[in-house]
Amino acid sequence: MIVLMMAVILTCFGVVMVYSASSVMAAKKFHDGFFFLKRQSLYALIGFIGMGVAMHVDYHVWKKWAVPLFLGTFFLLLLVFVPGIGGTAKGASRWIRLPGFNFQPSELAKVALIMYMAYSLEKRQEKLKQFMSGFFPYMLILGVFIAVLLAQHDMGAALTMLVVAIVMLFAAGTKVQYILGMGLVALPGICYLVFTKAYRMRRITAFLDPWQDPTDAGFQIIQSWLALGTGGFFGQGLGEGKQKLFYLPEAHTDFILSVLGEEMGFIGVIVIASMFLLLVQRSIRVAISAEDSFGRFLAFGIASLIGLEAFINMSVVTGLLPTKGIALPFLSYGGSSLIISLCAVGVLLNVSTRMRGTP
Amino acid sequence: MIDKWEKWARVRMRFVALLFVGFFIAATGRAFYLQVLDNDKLVKIAEKQHQKSILLTPSRGGIYDRNNAPFAVSIEMDSCYAETRNMENIPEAAAQLAPALGYSKDELEAKLKGAKNFVWLARRMPPEQAKRVKALDLEGVGFVKESRRFYPNSQVAAHVIGFTGVDPSGLEGVEKKYDNIILGNTGYLVTERDALGRDIALKKGSEGKAGSKGSNVVLTLDKNIQYIAEKELTKTIEKNGAKAGIAIVMEPDTGRVLAMANYPSFNPNNIKELAPGAIRNRAIADSFEPGSTFKIFLVAAALEAGVIRPGDSFNCENGSCNMYGRTIHDTHKYGALTVPQILKYSSNIGAAKIGQRLGSQRLFTALTGFGFGEKSSIDLPGEVSGMLRPQEKWYGIDLATISFGQGVTATALQLTAAVSAVANGGNLMKPYLVDRIVDDEGVVLQQFGPQLKRRVVSPETARTVARMLEGVVADGGTGTGAAVDGYRVAGKTGTAQKVEGRSYSASKRIGSFIGFVPVEKPRLAIMVMVDEPTANVYGGVVAAPAFSAIAQQSLCYLNVPPDKSIKKKPAPAPEKVTPQAEQAVVEGGTVEGADAGTMPNFRGMSMRQVLRVMEQRGLNVKLQGSGRAVEQNPPPGARITTQDQVWVRFVPTA
């Protein structure tokens, strides 16, 4: 029940903050200050309905659907590259254009991956300790997905999926040395990726010392700091923030927490962070007391996904990690992310209804 | 087996849950650092980025003559702005404001509907206009006091005072030279702005910062003498159909400039309609060939060097003499002339021969001593140094021509300073214009005094030259027109051909007269220069009478006792000196119930009105504060004379 409450409260919070962060910008761009508010409200409504439906669907259904869904999203991810279907924004093409709505398949892919892995991990639990049959196949599948996502310039989604998969494997009992070993092997590859794409490289250097380039690469993180700093302990008051007035890029999406920090202060930030922590801890407890392994991994994967996205986003906004393009679940503006996150929570809630009592 | 595996999975999940707690601590800890511990620095940077200052015109200090008569004052005026976001109905407001501000309604509406929230509607409005706009009492329309420069004497001393630009920095004259002292600190209003640079609103709780007024400058100029010099110069220029002219009055003992007049002149209150050339302060910015006035310094140098004695006589070759293949002419034919006679009749041949006896090295050194070829360092911008070639570059005829003031150029100020050195017993003083700098309470912040540049000739030489120069003005001399009733005058005429291109012009001349008075204890050194007179070209005819008139009126004004040794010629009564009635009246207007000679009641008047009244009376007034008059001394109705010190205190109206 707490998980449901947290998800609803965070979503409502998000709708308010999206409006506050975007109204001036929307008024200028679309001549409608409510542009983003209207859309986010609609997404929230759809999301709530989806969540309600998912809550009442026996999660074992997903076991049957896991493989088709997984293959289906892979197909959708490829569809993005088809001209006329795929949509492009800011040098990235990761959307499928639908009438009145741009669908981002990578959001769906995250949940599809979790379902597939939960299904697969339950099936092959004995083999997981082996490298060739228990670890390598997952890496291979992941590698393909990540390659596609990187081709869409969606580093954030690629990273999230990788980490979620690794966390799930870890929970399922994969030997830690495999994971660390893979990290060592992957290191040169990651370096290669960073150093060959100028925009990634600049994000790294800007992360290390944003003041060196305060008007360009370091601009976003500095503006985020200024927003947070201006907020102080109690904040400037809702709607009183200045940083969202064209200073802070992505104010209503990835950097919504900066706006919140400016307007609601440290109090607001810690409340939001606590709500996420509570949501994640509760979800992990659902996983731990799930009635079977599929439910356990399903719940755990969803909990990890939400937790990772939330805390990586917070770390980015406060400058602990370089900027990656990861939205804050429930709060950031974005239909695909919000609807799918809420549906995932619905699935998780269904798992919780079939708990077998605390062990 | 399965159970064990599931147990392990639960343990590992708990471990991941713990990791999330760590994550939480890191992120919120970082937020705490940024928002609570380190936020001062960030707030400052953010504010800088969010705020925009709207600058207000700073208030300038006043410029006063040596008796504290104002030459330049700053008057507080209303500037009017609109904050369009606070306006209820822009078209309606525009319709009401447009007639009061003199805009067309559409124009104003477009201005108010622009992207900016803060819009200046009118800056430094006339009081009547401000009243009308204030009466509209519109939401979103605000007022702020800004100062405007005002020159109560119009063109009097315009070249010395200079003027300011639209932004309030000084562009010419004392206004420019002492800009950093006169100019106050800029005040500002603070508005908040977004990243696109559009201001959002005037910052609440912060009125910005009112500017502070700059310091006041008190000049050595005497408004009355300045006025006399300008009036007589203009008269002379017009009478002789000349193009331009200069008159300078200096205190010989100190180098204080009492008057520096230029023709043509201009009204600094209205610099938009300036004729080109009218603003140039020719007294310091133009150098010209001095001609015969230069003989003063030649004779002084030769006497000082001991190569001639006053009684020595020189053969003036009947007006024509060949030197280095060129012929030198005198205007009249003379045989043998003594040194005083060479000056009196202004013989070029005699001067050339004295020059040859002195030698180019000693002449050059003496001329340099008198300050030629170097800037006088007067405290005005735009001074030139004139041209005195180094002695090594004097060839052939040069020594002879330089001896009578050709092939060398000087400014009027250099000549005045040099003749002052002869007048004061041989000391070259640095000419200066600013006597002191005072704050609004009258406390002297900086006092300037006379500065001796160097001793040029001995007192004996100076006295001898002065006596000889007296002869120039005596009957038979070239400068009889410069004589002043009741005073002994020393001086020298000069007539120079103007250089056009590379040769001398056949018709264009510069006529000049420099001298000092009274001879024994000189109070005034005066220079008059007339550029391109058309009727008569001789300095003795065109410039000497102006010298006489300026000297006559100034001596009378200064109450200098006449020399007993000179009999007063029955001459027309001297002109009335105090320029009360003729003084440039800035704007019409009368004050009721104020008899001449009694102190008017200034209470409630604006600074501008007070100045106007004082101007009409020829009174010196010291103004304190700004706004409306609240206090005065002497009290209303008291008997006053032009010598009395009058002060009026103002306080800003609420």
Contacts between the chains, C-beta under 8 A, distances in Angstrom:
chain1	res1	chain2	res2	distance
A	24	B	194	7.3
A	125	B	2	7.5
A	125	B	5	5.9
A	167	B	16	5.9
A	170	B	12	6.0
A	170	B	16	7.3
A	171	B	9	5.4
A	171	B	12	4.6
A	171	B	13	5.1
A	171	B	16	6.4
A	172	B	9	6.2
A	173	B	5	6.2
A	173	B	8	5.7
A	173	B	9	6.4
A	173	B	12	7.3
A	225	B	34	5.9
A	225	B	42	5.7
A	226	B	42	5.3
A	226	B	45	5.9
A	226	B	46	4.2
A	226	B	49	7.1
A	227	B	46	7.7
A	228	B	31	6.5
A	228	B	34	4.6
A	228	B	35	5.2
A	228	B	39	7.8
A	228	B	42	7.3
A	229	B	34	5.7
A	229	B	35	6.4
A	229	B	38	6.8
A	229	B	39	4.1
A	229	B	41	7.3
A	229	B	42	2.5
A	229	B	43	5.7
A	229	B	45	7.9
A	229	B	46	6.6
A	230	B	39	7.4
A	230	B	42	6.6
A	230	B	43	5.5
A	230	B	46	4.7
A	231	B	35	5.6
A	231	B	39	7.8
A	232	B	35	5.8
A	232	B	36	6.9
A	232	B	39	5.2
A	232	B	43	7.4
A	233	B	35	6.5
A	233	B	36	5.3
A	242	B	46	7.2
A	242	B	50	5.0
A	242	B	192	6.9
A	242	B	194	7.2
A	243	B	46	7.1
A	245	B	194	3.5
A	245	B	195	5.9
A	245	B	196	8.0
A	245	B	200	7.7
A	246	B	194	5.3
A	246	B	195	3.5
A	246	B	196	5.3
A	247	B	49	6.8
A	247	B	194	7.3
A	247	B	195	4.2
A	261	B	31	6.7
A	261	B	35	6.3
A	265	B	35	6.5
A	266	B	31	6.0
A	266	B	32	6.0
A	266	B	35	4.1
A	266	B	36	5.5
A	269	B	28	6.8
A	269	B	31	4.6
A	269	B	35	7.0
A	270	B	28	5.3
A	270	B	31	7.2
A	270	B	32	7.8
A	273	B	24	5.8
A	273	B	27	6.0
A	273	B	28	4.9
A	273	B	31	7.6
A	274	B	24	7.7
A	276	B	24	7.6
A	277	B	20	6.6
A	277	B	21	6.9
A	277	B	24	4.6
A	280	B	17	7.3
A	280	B	20	5.1
A	281	B	17	5.8
A	281	B	20	7.1
A	281	B	21	7.8
A	284	B	13	5.6
A	284	B	14	7.5
A	284	B	16	6.9
A	284	B	17	4.4
A	284	B	20	7.8
A	285	B	17	8.0
A	287	B	13	5.8
A	288	B	10	5.0
A	288	B	13	5.5
A	288	B	14	7.1
A	293	B	6	6.8
A	293	B	9	7.7
A	296	B	6	7.7
A	296	B	9	6.7
A	296	B	13	7.9
A	300	B	13	5.7
A	300	B	16	7.7
A	304	B	16	6.7
A	307	B	20	5.0
A	307	B	23	7.4
A	311	B	20	6.9
A	311	B	23	4.1
A	311	B	24	6.7
A	311	B	27	5.7
A	314	B	27	3.9
A	314	B	28	7.9
A	314	B	31	7.5
A	315	B	23	7.7
A	315	B	26	7.0
A	315	B	27	5.5
A	315	B	30	7.5
A	318	B	27	6.1
A	318	B	30	4.1
A	318	B	31	5.3
A	318	B	34	6.1
A	319	B	30	7.1
A	319	B	34	7.8
A	320	B	26	6.4
A	320	B	27	6.8
A	320	B	30	5.4
A	359	B	10	7.3
